[in-house]
Amino acid sequence: MENTPQSLLEAARARATAPDFTCTFNDAVSGAGSLSGLNVAVKDLFDVRGYITRAGSVVRKDTAPAVKDAEAVARLRNSGAGLVGHANMTEFAYSGLGLNPHFGTPLTPLREGCIAGGSTSGGASAVARGVADVALGTDTGGSARIPAAFCGLFGFKPSAQTIPRDGAVALSHSLDSVGIMTRDAGLLRPVLNVLCDTPVLEAAMPRAVIVPENFGMDDLDDEVMEAFEATLRILSTAGVSVRRLKLDIFDRYLSLPVWQFSSVESRVYHGTYFDTARNDLDPRVASRMARADGVTGIDYARTMAARGALIAEAMQLFGDTPLVMPTVAIMPPKFDDLDDDAIYDRINLLALRNTSFANLIDGCSVSLPISSHPGAGLMITASSGRDAMLVTMAESLQGTL
């Protein structure tokens, strides 16, 4: 390690007024264990004992400090990892861009004036700047993988059931999963082995990957397309067959109102704030929560049933053959270009488009940085339970991308 845990912690405290963190921890010392010497930025929706969990919102400022760690935090602490601070985020984790009008908006260090992506924005920025080695985040529709791409990191969204969410403020119980980001693919397996209920074992590289022709490949920035095609050539050179296929599952996916999950379920967890303190919420977050008012119980039940059918179809269709796509269709946008609500909404939907599929099919997914095009990422997505295969692919491809 180039820096000691103490020096990294001091650097984080010096940045306490910067937007990467909503607060830094005074008791975040690293102990003995498999992750000793590593420092973790904890997304501000995981409970850390003795601290208020703000979830990126001022309406939670009077919430009592947590009396115990969230399960994921406890596992990291018990493994010897140092906890740097609560990392900034989109309010309630409800956006793919990472803007926060309450605590400030983290930026990527890769491109001047451009956003870090979200919703785990502060964690990604902190890891990219070297203030932390690992970011503990969540991923409901891409919240770990989008900022990983924008900040040049490895971002992993595991199968949802593999890491407990106890002690984490929820957005959508249907789609939420715990995710991590690192600068080094070699850290994915040891960190996941601490967090997951079952070990992430060695796995074989897949013989083939699928590039969908009818999803995720339109409206790409030229630089994203160039970076993606270059990675496909690398995969082919490594002996992996690249299959470009048009698949009907994506037509059914695109007809599904995926937005209903977060809109309806956010009202389960944050409805009191919406009802009593709506004017104190980020207006862009409040407007998405408000869409739930137009969803009937029958509508929601039909959407749930359609999702269940897609999960079963994806398990049968993909098996051990992963999908590859650009993580995000666009390069990191400039913060100053997102003032207009219509532009913000369009870019937010485009940022989330490719990543959200993994959450909908209850799959696992990893974003790999493409060093020749900083800010672009290669996303590999697989059906539920194929986490080890994706970790192996990230480890194997790190040196070539």
C-alpha positions in Angstrom: 0.0 0.0 0.0 1.4 3.4 -0.9 -0.4 5.1 2.0 -1.0 4.0 5.5 -4.6 3.6 6.8 -3.9 6.6 9.1 -2.7 8.9 6.3 -5.7 8.0 4.2 -8.0 8.7 7.1 -6.3 12.1 7.7 -6.8 12.9 4.0 -10.4 12.1 4.3 -10.9 14.3 7.4 -9.2 17.1 5.6 -11.8 16.8 2.9 -14.7 16.8 5.3 -16.3 19.9 3.7 -15.9 18.4 0.2 -18.8 16.6 -1.4 -17.3 13.1 -1.5 -18.4 12.6 2.2 -21.3 13.7 4.3 -19.2 12.9 7.4 -16.0 11.2 8.2 -15.6 8.7 11.1 -13.5 9.3 14.2 -13.2 5.6 15.1 -12.3 4.2 11.7 -9.1 2.3 12.6 -8.0 -0.8 10.7 -7.6 -4.0 12.6 -6.3 -7.5 12.0 -8.0 -9.6 9.4 -8.1 -10.4 5.7 -8.8 -6.8 4.7 -6.4 -5.2 7.1 -4.8 -2.1 5.6 -7.7 -1.3 3.2 -10.0 1.7 3.7 -13.6 1.7 2.8 -15.9 4.6 1.9 -19.4 3.6 3.1 -22.4 4.8 1.2 -24.5 7.1 3.4 -27.4 4.6 3.6 -25.5 1.9 5.5 -25.7 2.2 9.3 -22.4 2.7 11.1 -22.7 2.6 14.8 -22.6 6.0 16.5 -23.5 7.9 13.3 -26.6 9.2 11.6 -27.5 7.5 8.4 -28.7 10.4 6.2 -29.2 8.5 2.9 -28.1 11.7 1.2 -31.1 13.7 2.6 -31.5 16.6 5.0 -34.9 15.3 6.1 -33.1 12.5 8.0 -30.8 14.9 10.0 -32.7 14.3 13.2 -32.6 10.5 12.9 -31.0 8.9 15.9 -27.4 7.6 15.4 -27.2 3.9 14.5 -26.8 1.6 17.5 -25.1 -1.1 15.5 -23.4 -1.5 12.1 -25.3 -2.7 9.1 -24.4 -6.3 8.4 -22.1 -5.5 5.4 -20.3 -2.8 7.5 -19.9 -5.2 10.4 -18.4 -7.8 8.1 -15.9 -5.3 6.7 -15.0 -4.0 10.1 -14.5 -7.5 11.5 -12.2 -8.3 8.6 -9.9 -5.5 9.6 -10.9 -2.8 7.0 -10.8 0.8 8.1 -14.0 2.8 7.6 -13.3 6.3 6.2 -16.6 8.0 6.3 -20.2 8.1 5.0 -19.9 8.8 1.2 -22.2 11.3 -0.5 -24.9 10.0 -2.8 -28.1 10.9 -4.6 -30.9 11.5 -2.1 -32.4 8.0 -1.2 -30.2 6.6 -4.0 -32.9 7.6 -6.5 -30.9 8.5 -9.7 -28.1 7.3 -11.9 -26.3 10.6 -12.1 -25.3 11.3 -8.5 -26.4 14.9 -8.1 -27.2 16.1 -4.6 -28.5 19.6 -3.9 -28.1 19.2 -0.2 -24.4 18.1 0.2 -22.9 18.9 -3.2 -22.3 16.8 -6.3 -19.1 14.7 -6.5 -17.2 14.9 -9.8 -15.0 12.4 -11.6 -11.3 13.1 -11.5 -11.0 11.8 -15.1 -12.7 14.7 -16.9 -12.8 18.3 -15.8 -16.2 19.5 -14.6 -17.9 16.1 -15.2 -20.1 14.2 -12.7 -19.0 11.0 -11.0 -22.3 9.2 -11.7 -24.6 7.8 -9.2 -26.2 7.1 -7.1 -23.0 6.0 -5.3 -21.2 9.1 -6.4 -19.1 10.0 -3.4 -17.8 6.5 -3.0 -16.7 6.3 -6.6 -15.0 9.7 -6.5 -13.2 8.8 -3.2 -11.9 5.6 -4.6 -10.8 7.2 -7.9 -9.0 9.9 -6.0 -7.2 7.4 -3.7 -8.9 8.5 -0.5 -10.4 5.0 -0.1 -9.5 1.6 -1.6 -13.0 0.3 -1.7 -16.5 1.8 -1.9 -19.4 0.0 -0.3 -22.5 1.0 -2.2 -25.8 -0.2 -3.5 -27.1 -0.9 -7.0 -30.8 -0.7 -7.7 -30.5 0.1 -11.4 -26.8 0.7 -11.9 -25.8 2.8 -8.9 -22.4 1.0 -8.5 -21.6 0.3 -12.1 -22.5 3.8 -13.6 -20.1 5.7 -11.3 -17.5 2.9 -11.7 -17.5 3.6 -15.5 -17.5 7.4 -15.1 -14.6 7.2 -12.6 -12.5 4.5 -14.2 -13.2 1.8 -11.6 -14.3 -1.8 -11.3 -17.9 -1.8 -10.1 -19.6 -5.1 -9.1 -23.3 -5.7 -8.6 -23.6 -9.2 -7.2 -26.7 -11.4 -7.3 -29.0 -9.7 -4.9 -29.4 -12.5 -2.4 -25.6 -13.0 -1.9 -24.9 -10.0 0.4 -27.3 -9.2 3.3 -29.0 -5.7 3.1 -29.8 -5.6 6.9 -29.1 -2.1 8.2 -29.1 -0.4 4.8 -31.8 2.2 4.0 -33.9 0.7 1.2 -35.1 2.3 -2.1 -36.6 -0.8 -3.8 -36.8 -4.1 -2.0 -37.4 -5.7 -5.4 -34.3 -4.3 -7.1 -31.8 -3.3 -4.4 -28.5 -5.1 -4.1 -25.2 -4.3 -2.3 -22.4 -3.4 -4.6 -18.7 -2.5 -4.4 -16.2 -0.5 -6.4 -12.4 -0.7 -6.5 -9.4 0.5 -8.6 -8.0 -3.1 -8.7 -9.9 -6.1 -9.9 -7.7 -8.2 -7.6 -9.7 -6.7 -4.7 -13.1 -7.9 -5.9 -12.8 -11.5 -4.8 -11.3 -10.9 -1.3 -13.8 -8.1 -0.5 -16.8 -10.2 -1.8 -15.6 -13.2 0.2 -16.0 -11.1 3.3 -19.4 -9.7 2.3 -21.1 -12.7 0.7 -22.7 -15.5 2.6 -21.0 -18.1 0.4 -17.4 -18.0 -1.0 -16.8 -16.6 -4.5 -14.7 -19.5 -5.8 -12.5 -19.8 -8.9 -14.5 -20.2 -12.1 -13.7 -20.8 -15.7 -13.8 -18.1 -18.4 -16.9 -18.4 -20.6 -16.4 -19.6 -24.1 -18.7 -17.1 -25.6 -20.4 -13.7 -24.9 -23.6 -12.2 -26.4 -23.8 -8.7 -27.7 -27.5 -7.8 -28.1 -28.4 -6.2 -31.4 -31.8 -4.9 -30.2 -30.9 -3.4 -26.9 -28.2 -1.1 -25.4 -26.4 -0.3 -28.6 -28.2 2.7 -29.9 -27.6 6.4 -29.0 -24.0 5.7 -28.1 -21.4 8.4 -27.9 -18.8 7.9 -30.6 -16.1 7.5 -28.0 -18.2 4.8 -26.2 -18.7 2.9 -29.4 -15.0 3.1 -30.2 -14.1 1.9 -26.8 -16.6 -1.0 -26.8 -15.6 -2.3 -30.2 -12.0 -2.3 -29.1 -12.9 -4.5 -26.1 -14.7 -6.9 -28.3 -11.5 -7.4 -30.4 -9.6 -8.0 -27.2 -12.2 -10.7 -26.1 -11.9 -12.4 -29.5 -8.1 -12.4 -29.2 -8.5 -14.0 -25.8 -10.4 -16.9 -27.5 -13.9 -15.8 -26.4 -16.5 -16.1 -29.2 -18.5 -12.8 -29.7 -22.1 -13.5 -30.8 -24.2 -10.6 -32.0 -27.8 -11.6 -31.6 -31.3 -10.1 -31.6 -33.2 -11.5 -28.7 -36.9 -11.3 -28.0 -36.4 -11.0 -24.3 -35.3 -7.4 -24.8 -38.5 -6.4 -26.6 -40.5 -7.8 -23.6 -38.1 -6.0 -21.2 -38.5 -2.6 -22.9 -42.3 -2.9 -22.7 -42.1 -3.3 -18.9 -42.6 -0.2 -16.7 -39.5 -0.8 -14.6 -39.8 2.6 -13.0 -42.8 1.4 -11.0 -40.5 -0.7 -8.6 -38.5 2.3 -7.3 -41.4 4.7 -7.4 -43.9 2.6 -5.5 -41.4 1.0 -3.2 -39.7 4.2 -2.3 -43.0 5.4 -0.8 -42.9 2.3 1.5 -39.6 3.5 3.0 -39.7 7.3 2.5 -43.4 8.0 2.3 -43.5 9.8 5.6 -40.9 12.3 4.4 -42.7 12.6 1.1 -46.0 13.4 2.9 -44.7 15.7 5.6 -41.5 17.3 4.2 -41.8 17.1 0.4 -40.5 20.7 0.0 -37.2 19.7 1.7 -36.6 16.8 -0.7 -34.6 17.1 -4.0 -37.4 18.1 -6.4 -36.1 15.6 -8.9 -36.4 12.8 -6.4 -39.8 13.9 -5.2 -41.1 14.0 -8.7 -40.2 10.3 -9.2 -41.7 9.3 -6.0 -44.9 11.1 -7.0 -45.3 8.9 -10.0 -46.5 6.1 -7.7 -49.8 7.9 -7.2 -50.7 6.9 -10.8 -50.0 3.2 -10.2 -52.9 1.0 -9.2 -52.5 -2.2 -7.2 -53.5 -4.2 -10.3 -50.9 -2.4 -12.4 -48.2 -3.1 -9.9 -49.2 -6.8 -9.5 -49.0 -7.2 -13.3 -45.6 -5.6 -13.4 -44.4 -8.0 -10.7 -45.7 -11.0 -12.5 -44.1 -9.9 -15.8 -40.8 -9.5 -14.0 -41.0 -13.0 -12.6 -41.5 -14.4 -16.1 -38.5 -12.4 -17.4 -36.3 -13.7 -14.6 -37.2 -17.3 -15.5 -36.7 -16.6 -19.2 -33.3 -15.1 -18.6 -32.1 -18.0 -16.5 -33.1 -20.4 -19.2 -31.8 -18.3 -22.1 -28.4 -17.1 -21.0 -27.2 -19.9 -18.7 -23.4 -19.5 -18.5 -23.1 -17.2 -21.5 -22.9 -13.6 -20.3 -24.0 -10.4 -22.1 -21.6 -7.6 -22.9 -22.6 -4.0 -23.5 -21.2 -0.6 -22.8 -21.8 0.2 -19.2 -23.3 3.6 -20.0 -24.2 4.8 -23.5 -22.6 8.2 -22.9 -19.3 9.6 -21.5 -19.6 11.5 -18.2 -21.6 14.6 -18.8 -20.7 18.0 -17.4 -22.3 19.0 -14.2 -23.2 22.4 -15.7 -25.2 20.8 -18.6 -27.7 19.2 -16.2 -29.5 22.4 -14.9 -32.4 21.9 -17.3 -34.9 19.3 -16.0 -35.7 17.9 -19.4 -32.0 17.4 -20.2 -31.4 15.9 -16.8 -34.3 13.4 -17.2 -33.1 12.3 -20.7 -29.5 11.8 -19.6 -30.5 10.0 -16.4 -32.7 7.5 -18.3 -29.9 7.0 -20.8 -27.3 6.4 -18.1 -29.5 3.8 -16.4 -30.7 2.1 -19.6 -28.1 -0.6 -20.0 -27.4 -1.3 -16.3 -31.0 -1.7 -15.2 -31.5 -5.0 -17.0 -29.3 -6.9 -14.6 -31.4 -5.7 -11.6 -34.7 -6.6 -13.4 -33.6 -10.2 -14.1 -32.1 -10.6 -10.6 -28.7 -11.1 -12.2 -25.1 -10.1 -11.5 -23.1 -7.6 -13.4 -19.6 -6.0 -13.4 -18.3 -2.8 -15.1 -14.7 -2.8 -16.2 -12.8 0.4 -16.9 -11.4 0.9 -20.4 -8.2 2.8 -19.8 -7.8 4.0 -23.4 -11.1 5.9 -23.1 -11.3 7.2 -19.5 -14.9 7.4 -18.4 -16.1 4.5 -20.6 -16.8 1.0 -19.2 -17.3 -2.5 -20.4 -20.3 -4.2 -18.7 -20.6 -8.0 -18.4 -23.9 -9.2 -17.1 -25.0 -12.8 -16.3 -27.9 -14.6 -14.7 -28.3 -15.0 -11.0 -25.5 -17.0 -9.3 -22.8 -16.5 -11.9 -20.9 -14.0 -9.7 -17.7 -16.1 -9.7 -17.6 -16.2 -13.4 -17.8 -12.4 -13.6 -15.1 -11.9 -11.0 -12.8 -14.3 -13.0 -13.5 -12.3 -16.2 -12.7 -9.0 -14.5 -9.4 -10.4 -13.1 -8.4 -11.9 -16.4 -9.2 -8.8 -18.5 -7.8 -6.1 -16.2 -4.4 -6.1 -17.8 -5.7 -6.0 -21.4 -8.4 -3.3 -21.0 
